Amino acid sequence: MKTQVAIIGAGPAGLLLGQLLANSGIDNVVLEQRSADYVLGRIRAGVLEQVTVDLLGEAGVDERMLSEGLRHDGIELCFDDRLHRIDLYALTGKRVMVYGQTEVTRDLMDARAQSKLPTVYEADDVSVHGFDGHTPSVRYRKNGLDHELRCDFIAGCDGFHGVCRASVPAQAIALYEKVYPFGWLGLLADVPPVNPELIYVNHARGFALCSQRSRTRSRYYLQCSLEDRVEQWSDAAFWDELGRRLPAGTAARLATGPSLEKSIAPLRSFVAEPLRFGRLFLAGDAGHIVPPTGAKGLNLAATDVGYLWQGLTEFYRGNPAGIDHYSARALARIWKAERFSWWMTSLMHRFDDAGGFGQKIQAAELNYLFGSQAAMTALAENYVGLPMV
């Protein structure tokens, strides 16, 4: 079998790239190790930058998002039991869209199926070959049979633990990483959100986030120890701890209910450089990870895909140099988002080793932020998303 672009990974990055390429007349095949149901079952981000919204529009998969998504003009930061609103729209003229990653993935899956574009789920033993030459290929097993997919390019959208980055020679890639000494315990429940906009909480007991997926479904997070296990946290214990970290008036409005899902995620910052190796490209979590505090993970994956789609489109329209700038363009934006995500994480979380001095500095930073139009504008500009350049 042969195609122009082999895409490894059927998460939102791989599926968005496939749809954009197909709309530009570029053949592609998507390979995914897991089943479609497993991919849809992953509970992830829900805040979309305008750049991501625009790319979904380019792909022709924005109808349900525009109908059901929630446009947010601001966010709330809570400190010293007081809410401080950051008016994103007033400061930047831009909004964010609250629409779950699961729904983005579902829309992309449906569009790909309707377009009859080839997707291979449950592809085992995927391996990439020849990407340092002119005839790359992808080999895999499906239903006990061996297959080879020959292609012009390979797009590695297969996540942090995927095969694509792992196939790059160690001497050809530089890895940068910071691991944080805590995790996020997340709970999803069919209860109305406690607040119309997201609330980021800095509290002596640890960080909390009040997020949402719709007007009837909420997603909440608590900073927790990396030694914690989900089984230690009953629903009642989660709701009780969340209430302790919120201002009394907000906690009084908190609607509780049985969890649909609970999980603990460690936090890390990670970047691989470069993102191109001959005819293999890395995009999304295959090339970088951000702590979720700044709501950048899915959005960075989408802009990676936007840059790669532009480069491949130029290549197939007769400009071979179109792909040469992909890595540099993507990394310039990635490092700015890494900086913002690190800063938000440092600002809002409890660090046990910070000591009294560190806590005073954190308080001073927050108080400066709430009193400075320039500082709030800088936060807002990064939160709504920097432009693709």
C-alpha positions, 0 to 999 in steps of 0.5 A: 500500500502507498500514500503520500503522508503516513500519520501515526496516531489517531488522537486529535493531532493526527486526525486534524492533520489528516483532515487538513491534508485531505482537504488540500488534496494530499493522500494520507493514511492514519495508523493507530495502536488502540481501538477507536473506543479507547481513543474516545475514552481518553479524558483530556483538555477542554479549553481551545484557543482561537487559533485552534478554533480556526484550524478546526474551521479550516478542516470543516469540523467546527459546526458542532463546536460552534453550536455546543461549545461555550465561549469564555471571555475571562477566567478567575484566579483565586488567592487569599479566598478572593476571586480576581477576574482576568477579562481576556476579551477586554485585554486582548479582544479574543476569547477561548472556547470550552469544548472537550478534547473528546468531542473534538476527536469525535468530530474529527473521527466522524468527518474522516469516516464520512470522507471515507479516508483510510484509518487503521485502528489496532495496528500492532508492532508499528515501526518506521523505516527509511525516513533518513532517505527518500523512500520511508515506510511504516510496517505494522501487524493487523489481524495477524498479518504483516503490512507495509505502508510506503509513503513520501513522509511520516507524521509522528502524532503518536504521543509521548510514549510513541514509536516515532520519537523513539526511532530517532537516533539518540545523537540526532535529538536533544531532550529537555525536561522538568518533572514537577513534584506533584500531580493532578487528581481529576474528577469528571461529573455530570453536575453544573459548573460551580462558576460560569468561567474557570477558576484557578485556585492558589491555596495553602492546601494546594492548587485546585481548578474548577473547569467544565465541559458543558453547562451540565458536565464539570471537570475538577482538579486537585493538586495531590502527592505523586504517591497518592492513588485514585483508590484512596480518594472516594468521591466524598473525599474529593468534594470535601477537599475541593470545598476546603480550597474554595472561598466559602461563597463559591463552595456553597454553590458547589454541586456534587455527584457521582464521578464519571471518571477519576484519574491522577496525572503527573506534571512535566515540561518536556521538549524534543529538538528538532521536530524534523528528521529527514522525512519524519516529523514529530507533532503534538505530545510526541515532541513536547509536553506542558503542564496543563495549568496553562491549557496549552497541550491540545492547542500546541498540538493543533498549531504544530499540525497547522505548521506541518499542513502548511509546509506539506501543502507548499511542498506538493504545490511545487515548493520543496522548501515548504517543509524546511521551516516546520521545526523552527516555526513550531519550536519558537511557539512551543517554547513560549507556551512552555514558558507560560505553562511553567510560569502559571504552574509556579504561580498557582501551586504549593511547592513544599520545598519553597519555604517561607521566602518562596511563599512570600514571593508567590504572594507578591507575584499574585498581588502585583498581577492583580494590580497591574494592567500590563501584567494581566494583559501579558497573562491574557495574551498568552492564555488566549494563544499567541498567533501562528507566525 
